[in-house]
Amino acid sequence: MDARTPTDIARPAVADIPPIAKPPSRRRQLFTLLGVGLLIIALVVLAWWLLVASHHIGTDDAYVTADVADVTPQVSGEIVAAPVSDTDLVRQGQVLVQLDPTDYRLALAQDEAALDQAQRQVRGYFANDTAQAATTAARDADVAHARATLQSAQSDLDRAQTDLGRRQALVSSGAVSGDELTAAQNKFDQAKAALDGARAALAQAGANRSAAAGQQLAANVLVAGAGVDDNPQVALARAKVDQAKLDLDRTTIRAPIDGIVAKNTTEVGQQVAAGAPLMTVVPIQSAYVNANFKEVQLRHVHLGQPVILTSDLYGGGLKFHGRVAGVAGGTGAAFAVIPAQNATGNWIKVVQRLPVRIALDPAELAKHPLRVGLSMNVDIDTSR
């Protein structure tokens, strides 16, 4: 007889009831979703790095600079006008400083007078050369006349000697009187003296001709190979006039380039010396950027690569576009006044930075001008 109660009969055995499946925990689902999300983010970051970031290098160690023009006087003098001030925009050729030109005007007048005097003196050289040539020609004529006179005297002497010889031969026969013989002897002596005089006259004429030739040579040396304007004496005087004109023109100091005036130290009445710095003209229209990249960043940097720049002056919303124009020939430490002496003492390696010159778009620069020394953020696309 079954001893189970009705309650026991109605309740099934525990072993006969199937287990109820537990739902997955909420934490496990969250971790799974987080892992999948991190994996997706990692893949996106990796793809971005491979496709974009690995081809870009950037730095915020970059500054605007320009090839400024230092304005210095080339002559000394007192400032009588200083029409510009700091921050003024000037154009090339505009007057920046006016020095007192009085002394330089006087110097120019003196040099012009010296030039006129030199020209007159050289014209005198030419006139003297012509006169000496005429004198030499006259001395040549004197020599020719002396030679003719000598020949005539020689002929007279020969004739007198012949007459004397004839009369001397006839004296013994009584055909010639003593008076005729004496007259012939006197005529012979006179002819001989005339011949001696003619020889002396020829020697004197020759000496005079030599002296005249020497004077003509001396006069010709002063004018040979050049005219009045090309004469060295006139050329020297003209060079002094040109220098005086240049010095007078330099009393007006003009802007060498377009730009903005900076570091202006001029005051009316100030005495300045040649070479003293007066001001600086900054050509902001041709400014460029020097970006100091770490040496490990420059492996793939080449000329002409595009660059995107932002300035703290205009904020990140304004992009400047430029191109790599060059890489410096050395680091800043290498060109320092006191360069590092790594061969002595304890040495610690420091990553060096090398300046990279970036040319800016002139149109953008004209629309949004920059100033020298402003900081820039630079990004170079090395994929191109």
C-alpha positions as a Python dict, from the first residue, in 0.01 Angstrom:
ca = {
    (1, 'M'): (0, 0, 0),
    (2, 'D'): (134, 337, -112),
    (3, 'A'): (198, 552, 186),
    (4, 'R'): (228, 888, -12),
    (5, 'T'): (-16, 1155, 64),
    (6, 'P'): (-225, 1328, -198),
    (7, 'T'): (3, 1628, -175),
    (8, 'D'): (301, 1420, -248),
    (9, 'I'): (129, 1262, -544),
    (10, 'A'): (43, 1600, -698),
    (11, 'R'): (409, 1747, -664),
    (12, 'P'): (648, 1621, -929),
    (13, 'A'): (997, 1517, -842),
    (14, 'V'): (1268, 1784, -852),
    (15, 'A'): (1475, 1579, -1092),
    (16, 'D'): (1197, 1585, -1346),
    (17, 'I'): (1178, 1977, -1372),
    (18, 'P'): (1407, 2127, -1652),
    (19, 'P'): (1645, 2417, -1544),
    (20, 'I'): (1546, 2774, -1635),
    (21, 'A'): (1811, 2956, -1861),
    (22, 'K'): (1957, 3267, -1698),
    (23, 'P'): (1964, 3586, -1915),
    (24, 'P'): (2318, 3725, -1989),
    (25, 'S'): (2432, 3977, -1734),
    (26, 'R'): (2412, 4348, -1813),
    (27, 'R'): (2778, 4404, -1729),
    (28, 'R'): (2895, 4148, -1984),
    (29, 'Q'): (2692, 4319, -2255),
    (30, 'L'): (2841, 4658, -2169),
    (31, 'F'): (3198, 4523, -2178),
    (32, 'T'): (3130, 4358, -2509),
    (33, 'L'): (2995, 4679, -2657),
    (34, 'L'): (3288, 4875, -2511),
    (35, 'G'): (3538, 4633, -2661),
    (36, 'V'): (3375, 4651, -3001),
    (37, 'G'): (3368, 5031, -2979),
    (38, 'L'): (3733, 5049, -2879),
    (39, 'L'): (3826, 4816, -3161),
    (40, 'I'): (3638, 5034, -3411),
    (41, 'I'): (3802, 5348, -3271),
    (42, 'A'): (4144, 5184, -3290),
    (43, 'L'): (4081, 5084, -3650),
    (44, 'V'): (3965, 5434, -3737),
    (45, 'V'): (4266, 5590, -3564),
    (46, 'L'): (4499, 5347, -3737),
    (47, 'A'): (4343, 5422, -4076),
    (48, 'W'): (4359, 5796, -4007),
    (49, 'W'): (4723, 5765, -3906),
    (50, 'L'): (4817, 5559, -4211),
    (51, 'L'): (4623, 5773, -4459),
    (52, 'V'): (4650, 6121, -4309),
    (53, 'A'): (4849, 6182, -3993),
    (54, 'S'): (5164, 5997, -4101),
    (55, 'H'): (5192, 6239, -4395),
    (56, 'H'): (5169, 6556, -4187),
    (57, 'I'): (5415, 6717, -3950),
    (58, 'G'): (5338, 7020, -3740),
    (59, 'T'): (5486, 7260, -3489),
    (60, 'D'): (5388, 7568, -3297),
    (61, 'D'): (5751, 7680, -3272),
    (62, 'A'): (5716, 7908, -3574),
    (63, 'Y'): (5736, 8283, -3614),
    (64, 'V'): (5676, 8545, -3880),
    (65, 'T'): (5989, 8718, -4009),
    (66, 'A'): (6096, 8935, -4302),
    (67, 'D'): (6412, 9067, -4465),
    (68, 'V'): (6400, 9410, -4302),
    (69, 'A'): (6590, 9712, -4436),
    (70, 'D'): (6797, 9914, -4189),
    (71, 'V'): (6801, 10281, -4285),
    (72, 'T'): (7141, 10447, -4229),
    (73, 'P'): (7278, 10777, -4368),
    (74, 'Q'): (7567, 10764, -4614),
    (75, 'V'): (7680, 11115, -4520),
    (76, 'S'): (7690, 11298, -4190),
    (77, 'G'): (7487, 11605, -4104),
    (78, 'E'): (7213, 11763, -3898),
    (79, 'I'): (6855, 11640, -3935),
    (80, 'V'): (6633, 11925, -4054),
    (81, 'A'): (6320, 11718, -4125),
    (82, 'A'): (6190, 11380, -4007),
    (83, 'P'): (5843, 11339, -4161),
    (84, 'V'): (5777, 10975, -4062),
    (85, 'S'): (5717, 10799, -3733),
    (86, 'D'): (5696, 10442, -3607),
    (87, 'T'): (5411, 10232, -3756),
    (88, 'D'): (5386, 10460, -4064),
    (89, 'L'): (5342, 10279, -4395),
    (90, 'V'): (5597, 10409, -4646),
    (91, 'R'): (5654, 10348, -5016),
    (92, 'Q'): (5983, 10295, -5191),
    (93, 'G'): (6145, 10632, -5265),
    (94, 'Q'): (5945, 10822, -5002),
    (95, 'V'): (6148, 11076, -4802),
    (96, 'L'): (6226, 10948, -4453),
    (97, 'V'): (6488, 11195, -4329),
    (98, 'Q'): (6628, 11523, -4464),
    (99, 'L'): (6979, 11629, -4362),
    (100, 'D'): (7108, 11987, -4387),
    (101, 'P'): (7241, 12018, -4745),
    (102, 'T'): (7418, 12357, -4713),
    (103, 'D'): (7775, 12229, -4676),
    (104, 'Y'): (7727, 11984, -4961),
    (105, 'R'): (7591, 12253, -5193),
    (106, 'L'): (7900, 12464, -5125),
    (107, 'A'): (8128, 12167, -5188),
    (108, 'L'): (7950, 12103, -5518),
    (109, 'A'): (7996, 12466, -5625),
    (110, 'Q'): (8369, 12448, -5546),
    (111, 'D'): (8413, 12126, -5741),
    (112, 'E'): (8222, 12265, -6039),
    (113, 'A'): (8452, 12569, -6039),
    (114, 'A'): (8756, 12340, -6021),
    (115, 'L'): (8619, 12143, -6318),
    (116, 'D'): (8580, 12460, -6525),
    (117, 'Q'): (8933, 12566, -6433),
    (118, 'A'): (9070, 12224, -6531),
    (119, 'Q'): (8893, 12241, -6868),
    (120, 'R'): (9039, 12585, -6936),
    (121, 'Q'): (9385, 12468, -6836),
    (122, 'V'): (9367, 12165, -7064),
    (123, 'R'): (9252, 12382, -7354),
    (124, 'G'): (9565, 12588, -7283),
    (125, 'Y'): (9767, 12266, -7311),
    (126, 'F'): (9623, 12205, -7656),
    (127, 'A'): (9693, 12564, -7764),
    (128, 'N'): (10047, 12540, -7633),
    (129, 'D'): (10097, 12214, -7820),
    (130, 'T'): (9990, 12383, -8143),
    (131, 'A'): (10220, 12679, -8075),
    (132, 'Q'): (10512, 12449, -8000),
    (133, 'A'): (10452, 12263, -8325),
    (134, 'A'): (10470, 12596, -8510),
    (135, 'T'): (10787, 12690, -8324),
    (136, 'T'): (10946, 12359, -8416),
    (137, 'A'): (10855, 12416, -8780),
    (138, 'A'): (11016, 12764, -8762),
    (139, 'R'): (11332, 12615, -8612),
    (140, 'D'): (11339, 12362, -8897),
    (141, 'A'): (11329, 12655, -9141),
    (142, 'D'): (11614, 12824, -8952),
    (143, 'V'): (11822, 12509, -8981),
    (144, 'A'): (11754, 12491, -9355),
    (145, 'H'): (11848, 12859, -9394),
    (146, 'A'): (12168, 12807, -9196),
    (147, 'R'): (12263, 12515, -9417),
    (148, 'A'): (12207, 12727, -9729),
    (149, 'T'): (12413, 13008, -9578),
    (150, 'L'): (12691, 12762, -9497),
    (151, 'Q'): (12694, 12633, -9853),
    (152, 'S'): (12706, 12990, -9986),
    (153, 'A'): (12992, 13075, -9752),
    (154, 'Q'): (13177, 12764, -9857),
    (155, 'S'): (13138, 12866, -10221),
    (156, 'D'): (13263, 13217, -10147),
    (157, 'L'): (13560, 13074, -9964),
    (158, 'D'): (13646, 12842, -10250),
    (159, 'R'): (13624, 13129, -10498),
    (160, 'A'): (13833, 13360, -10280),
    (161, 'Q'): (14090, 13087, -10233),
    (162, 'T'): (14109, 13036, -10609),
    (163, 'D'): (14152, 13410, -10673),
    (164, 'L'): (14419, 13434, -10407),
    (165, 'G'): (14608, 13140, -10554),
    (166, 'R'): (14605, 13292, -10901),
    (167, 'R'): (14737, 13626, -10779),
    (168, 'Q'): (15005, 13466, -10567),
    (169, 'A'): (15127, 13280, -10877),
    (170, 'L'): (15153, 13606, -11078),
    (171, 'V'): (15325, 13814, -10811),
    (172, 'S'): (15675, 13702, -10911),
    (173, 'S'): (15620, 13806, -11273),
    (174, 'G'): (15500, 14150, -11170),
    (175, 'A'): (15162, 14098, -11339),
    (176, 'V'): (14978, 14152, -11009),
    (177, 'S'): (15041, 14445, -10784),
    (178, 'G'): (15078, 14417, -10414),
    (179, 'D'): (14749, 14593, -10359),
    (180, 'E'): (14562, 14334, -10565),
    (181, 'L'): (14731, 14055, -10375),
    (182, 'T'): (14642, 14219, -10046),
    (183, 'A'): (14280, 14262, -10156),
    (184, 'A'): (14259, 13896, -10260),
    (185, 'Q'): (14407, 13790, -9928),
    (186, 'N'): (14154, 14003, -9738),
    (187, 'K'): (13868, 13861, -9942),
    (188, 'F'): (13987, 13511, -9866),
    (189, 'D'): (14008, 13586, -9496),
    (190, 'Q'): (13658, 13737, -9502),
    (191, 'A'): (13517, 13432, -9682),
    (192, 'K'): (13683, 13203, -9430),
    (193, 'A'): (13538, 13402, -9141),
    (194, 'A'): (13196, 13398, -9308),
    (195, 'L'): (13220, 13022, -9339),
    (196, 'D'): (13303, 12989, -8972),
    (197, 'G'): (13009, 13216, -8891),
    (198, 'A'): (12778, 13008, -9111),
    (199, 'R'): (12889, 12689, -8936),
    (200, 'A'): (12820, 12848, -8596),
    (201, 'A'): (12482, 12970, -8718),
    (202, 'L'): (12396, 12618, -8834),
    (203, 'A'): (12496, 12475, -8496),
    (204, 'Q'): (12285, 12739, -8319),
    (205, 'A'): (11989, 12668, -8544),
    (206, 'G'): (12023, 12296, -8476),
    (207, 'A'): (12033, 12359, -8100),
    (208, 'N'): (11728, 12583, -8120),
    (209, 'R'): (11547, 12317, -8320),
    (210, 'S'): (11629, 12048, -8061),
    (211, 'A'): (11504, 12272, -7781),
    (212, 'A'): (11183, 12344, -7969),
    (213, 'A'): (11134, 11971, -8037),
    (214, 'G'): (11175, 11896, -7666),
    (215, 'Q'): (10922, 12162, -7572),
    (216, 'Q'): (10681, 12029, -7831),
    (217, 'L'): (10721, 11677, -7692),
    (218, 'A'): (10650, 11802, -7338),
    (219, 'A'): (10343, 11988, -7460),
    (220, 'N'): (10223, 11687, -7657),
    (221, 'V'): (10252, 11456, -7357),
    (222, 'L'): (9990, 11665, -7176),
    (223, 'V'): (9734, 11621, -7455),
    (224, 'A'): (9827, 11290, -7619),
    (225, 'G'): (9558, 11023, -7653),
    (226, 'A'): (9263, 11227, -7526),
    (227, 'G'): (9055, 11533, -7594),
    (228, 'V'): (8961, 11803, -7349),
    (229, 'D'): (8678, 11603, -7192),
    (230, 'D'): (8884, 11282, -7178),
    (231, 'N'): (9194, 11441, -7030),
    (232, 'P'): (9286, 11281, -6694),
    (233, 'Q'): (9296, 11617, -6520),
    (234, 'V'): (8947, 11704, -6641),
    (235, 'A'): (8823, 11351, -6568),
    (236, 'L'): (8946, 11378, -6208),
    (237, 'A'): (8774, 11714, -6161),
    (238, 'R'): (8454, 11576, -6313),
    (239, 'A'): (8466, 11274, -6078),
    (240, 'K'): (8487, 11512, -5782),
    (241, 'V'): (8182, 11699, -5915),
    (242, 'D'): (7992, 11370, -5950),
    (243, 'Q'): (8089, 11273, -5594),
    (244, 'A'): (7974, 11612, -5465),
    (245, 'K'): (7641, 11572, -5645),
    (246, 'L'): (7603, 11223, -5499),
    (247, 'D'): (7678, 11348, -5148),
    (248, 'L'): (7425, 11628, -5191),
    (249, 'D'): (7163, 11381, -5313),
    (250, 'R'): (7236, 11155, -5015),
    (251, 'T'): (7130, 11427, -4772),
    (252, 'T'): (6777, 11320, -4866),
    (253, 'I'): (6727, 10972, -4719),
    (254, 'R'): (6452, 10774, -4892),
    (255, 'A'): (6276, 10446, -4821),
    (256, 'P'): (6461, 10160, -4991),
    (257, 'I'): (6151, 9937, -5004),
    (258, 'D'): (5779, 9940, -4924),
    (259, 'G'): (5704, 9862, -4562),
    (260, 'I'): (5625, 9981, -4212),
    (261, 'V'): (5861, 10204, -4014),
    (262, 'A'): (5997, 10056, -3691),
    (263, 'K'): (6269, 10150, -3439),
    (264, 'N'): (6266, 10514, -3550),
    (265, 'T'): (6522, 10717, -3351),
    (266, 'T'): (6529, 11038, -3558),
    (267, 'E'): (6473, 11384, -3410),
    (268, 'V'): (6494, 11724, -3580),
    (269, 'G'): (6822, 11892, -3487),
    (270, 'Q'): (6995, 11562, -3420),
    (271, 'Q'): (7351, 11533, -3555),
    (272, 'V'): (7403, 11196, -3722),
    (273, 'A'): (7713, 11030, -3857),
    (274, 'A'): (7743, 10820, -4169),
    (275, 'G'): (7641, 10462, -4096),
    (276, 'A'): (7445, 10540, -3778),
    (277, 'P'): (7115, 10343, -3759),
    (278, 'L'): (6811, 10570, -3789),
    (279, 'M'): (6515, 10335, -3839),
    (280, 'T'): (6406, 10005, -3988),
    (281, 'V'): (6158, 9946, -4271),
    (282, 'V'): (5974, 9614, -4235),
    (283, 'P'): (5837, 9477, -4565),
    (284, 'I'): (5530, 9302, -4427),
    (285, 'Q'): (5405, 9239, -4781),
    (286, 'S'): (5690, 8992, -4830),
    (287, 'A'): (5691, 8833, -4485),
    (288, 'Y'): (5757, 8463, -4447),
    (289, 'V'): (5757, 8209, -4165),
    (290, 'N'): (6049, 8030, -4002),
    (291, 'A'): (5919, 7704, -3851),
    (292, 'N'): (6160, 7527, -3616),
    (293, 'F'): (6102, 7152, -3661),
    (294, 'K'): (6273, 6878, -3466),
    (295, 'E'): (6540, 6702, -3665),
    (296, 'V'): (6345, 6374, -3643),
    (297, 'Q'): (6050, 6534, -3826),
    (298, 'L'): (6236, 6646, -4138),
    (299, 'R'): (6300, 6313, -4308),
    (300, 'H'): (6027, 6359, -4568),
    (301, 'V'): (6028, 6739, -4598),
    (302, 'H'): (6108, 6871, -4947),
    (303, 'L'): (6091, 7202, -5128),
    (304, 'G'): (5754, 7299, -5265),
    (305, 'Q'): (5540, 7092, -5027),
    (306, 'P'): (5212, 7263, -4929),
    (307, 'V'): (5173, 7411, -4583),
    (308, 'I'): (4869, 7516, -4382),
    (309, 'L'): (4929, 7783, -4120),
    (310, 'T'): (4719, 7951, -3853),
    (311, 'S'): (4803, 8263, -3658),
    (312, 'D'): (4717, 8350, -3302),
    (313, 'L'): (4643, 8700, -3431),
    (314, 'Y'): (4349, 8586, -3646),
    (315, 'G'): (4261, 8262, -3469),
    (316, 'G'): (4230, 7909, -3599),
    (317, 'G'): (3937, 7991, -3826),
    (318, 'L'): (4165, 8170, -4075),
    (319, 'K'): (4400, 7946, -4272),
    (320, 'F'): (4710, 8073, -4445),
    (321, 'H'): (4850, 7869, -4732),
    (322, 'G'): (5217, 7847, -4814),
    (323, 'R'): (5492, 7627, -4948),
    (324, 'V'): (5825, 7503, -4819),
    (325, 'A'): (6081, 7746, -4961),
    (326, 'G'): (6399, 7615, -4802),
    (327, 'V'): (6570, 7450, -4509),
    (328, 'A'): (6834, 7634, -4306),
    (329, 'G'): (7198, 7540, -4340),
    (330, 'G'): (7236, 7478, -3967),
    (331, 'T'): (7062, 7476, -3634),
    (332, 'G'): (7030, 7777, -3412),
    (333, 'A'): (7281, 7630, -3168),
    (334, 'A'): (7539, 7595, -3445),
    (335, 'F'): (7517, 7965, -3533),
    (336, 'A'): (7493, 8094, -3177),
    (337, 'V'): (7737, 8358, -3058),
    (338, 'I'): (7875, 8103, -2812),
    (339, 'P'): (7811, 7762, -2975),
    (340, 'A'): (7778, 7449, -2766),
    (341, 'Q'): (8107, 7272, -2688),
    (342, 'N'): (7991, 6912, -2687),
    (343, 'A'): (8347, 6778, -2687),
    (344, 'T'): (8410, 6897, -2332),
    (345, 'G'): (8248, 6816, -2001),
    (346, 'N'): (7942, 6599, -1949),
    (347, 'W'): (7725, 6561, -2257),
    (348, 'I'): (7351, 6517, -2273),
    (349, 'K'): (7191, 6465, -2611),
    (350, 'V'): (6925, 6722, -2693),
    (351, 'V'): (6703, 6693, -2999),
    (352, 'Q'): (6792, 6986, -3223),
    (353, 'R'): (6554, 7203, -3420),
    (354, 'L'): (6619, 7320, -3775),
    (355, 'P'): (6448, 7628, -3922),
    (356, 'V'): (6232, 7563, -4228),
    (357, 'R'): (6142, 7867, -4438),
    (358, 'I'): (5782, 7882, -4554),
    (359, 'A'): (5671, 8125, -4823),
    (360, 'L'): (5321, 8264, -4778),
    (361, 'D'): (5056, 8336, -5041),
    (362, 'P'): (5098, 8709, -5128),
    (363, 'A'): (4724, 8753, -5189),
    (364, 'E'): (4635, 8614, -4847),
    (365, 'L'): (4913, 8818, -4688),
    (366, 'A'): (4784, 9137, -4847),
    (367, 'K'): (4430, 9065, -4725),
    (368, 'H'): (4536, 8960, -4376),
    (369, 'P'): (4875, 9125, -4305),
    (370, 'L'): (5105, 8979, -4042),
    (371, 'R'): (5375, 9140, -3832),
    (372, 'V'): (5730, 9025, -3772),
    (373, 'G'): (5761, 8811, -3460),
    (374, 'L'): (5402, 8681, -3448),
    (375, 'S'): (5371, 8311, -3361),
    (376, 'M'): (5224, 8065, -3609),
    (377, 'N'): (5104, 7706, -3609),
    (378, 'V'): (5241, 7513, -3905),
    (379, 'D'): (5131, 7188, -4070),
    (380, 'I'): (5327, 7048, -4367),
    (381, 'D'): (5175, 6792, -4599),
    (382, 'T'): (5469, 6558, -4674),
    (383, 'S'): (5269, 6325, -4897),
    (384, 'R'): (5314, 6546, -5204),
}
